[in-house]
Amino acid sequence: MKTHQQIDRVARDLDPEVHEANFMGAKLKSERRYASLERDYPDPDKLREIAGLIKQHTLEHLDQYLEQTEASLQKNGVKVHFATDDEAVNAAVLRIMNETDSHSMVKSKSMITEEIHLLDYLEKNGKEVVETDLGEFILQIDGDHPSHIVTPIVHKNRRGIAKSFEREGLGDYNDDPETITRRARKYLRQKYLDADVGLTGANFVSAESGRIVLVTNEGNARFCMAANRVHIAVVGIEKLVPTDRDLGLFLNLIGRSGTGQQLTVYNQFVGGPRAEGQPHGPKEMHVVFVDNRRTEVLASDCREILRCIRCGACLNVCPIYRQSGGHAYRSVYPGPVGAVLSPLLAGNRFPELADLPKASSLCGACNEVCPVNIPIPDLLLRLRDKAKREGAKEAMKGTPNLGMWATLCSQPAMWKTALSMGHSMNYIPTQMIPNPSAKAWQAIRKLPKFQGGEFRKWFKNRNQGSEARSQNPTN
């Protein structure tokens, strides 16, 4: 069984080009987020606070909003299904395809279908499925998996993509991005026209109107629905918002938080199947609401993680994710959100992923950028405690023993002495560190140069100077 040291090893052994792509891609998106929000709003944190309260309210009344959403969807002519786990979701999608005599599907990007391995399931049951998001399409032909919630191929570069296209017969080697995009467009266009079913996820669902809201930058979700007889939306039960008015807030936050855009290029509000007299669009629309342990998460002390709107802002700002990339997390959901959500969704496999909450410095940056104000550092600590209480021994391996640190912190005299000797740490070789866990930690990390130890002296001198000035005031 792997422990959290796996993430350290992945970061250490990562190909330099992949590391550069991960680091710079995340860093640039994070910088754009700050610039966009600060430019457009006088108090972005207030918006995050309001959005978090709306999502939390929805979660606390989820049973009521699910009933309201079901009624609104059915009023719009949508057939609604509920699935408790991944097997039930996959079976429901296959059943819909069989009942509508459908053999081929085009699908847009959807994290929840990655979570339940829908593509593999349908292909094993004789269905043709084509990913139409450019990044997901490249992952499909490479047999790869996403490494980011928003930009799934951030770990790839154009040279590798050009080789993949050449291998799949999509043209001679050419790593010009425009040529790659044009070739993908030509190949996918016929797939859109030939498919029987278009499948999407959903970024939001309005309980008030039953509208499914999709945000994309490629427009492929729209193509997935335009020419097909059947539209299937696979949606996590946490994606609900109470009213259409709430969408104005969330649409402004998701684009700025994820990529620094004021709005994503395509924002679609899907009210239902094709109405009588409309020339285009699917004749049938099905929405499959997915639980897959979300109600268990809702009943836990980490329920706030279900507020997540999958913007990826916490990944972009996270120093651990920037160094290691998404594949190090061994899960569909990487980064800080994945470190919380993945172990919770694992059920009885929790011990296998219980180390992920330790892949964090607890710097708090993920909470500061989250558009729905999820207290991710607090949730990570709760999961660390859960791992210790439930005896997830593998997750605790490689963790330095903090008993000595606790003793030091609770004894002022010892603490002052240790600080005065702090500079000696700059000259102690790793092999001389007595604690085996600390040795293992130091072997794959480099401590920064110790530069502290002078604050108390500075403060004492400053305080004495202040007292002198107060005794001899001048005009």
Secondary structure, DSSP 4 states (H G I P E B T S, - for coil): ---THHHHHHHHHS-HHHHHHHHHHHHHHHHHHHHHHHHH-S-HHHHHHHHHHHHHHHHHTHHHHHHHHHHHHHHTT-EEEEESSHHHHHHHHHHHHHHTT--EEEE---HHHHHTTHHHHHHHTT-EEEE-SHHHHHHHHHT---SSSS-TTTT--HHHHHHHHHHTTSSS----HHHHHHHHHHHHHHHHHH-SEEEE--SEEETTT--EEEEESS-HHHHHHHT-SEEEEEEEGGGEES-HHHHHHHHHHHHHHHHS-SS-SEEEEE-SSPPTT-SSS-SEEEEEEE-TTHHHHHTSTTGGGGG-----HHHHH-HHHHHH-GGGG-SSS-HHHHHHHHHHHTGGGHHHHTTGGGS----SHHHHH-TT---HHHHHHHHHHHHHHTT-HHHHTTPPP-HHHHHHHH-HHHHHHHHHTGGGGGG--GGG---HHHHHHHHT--PPPP--S-HHHHHHHHHHHHHHHHHS---
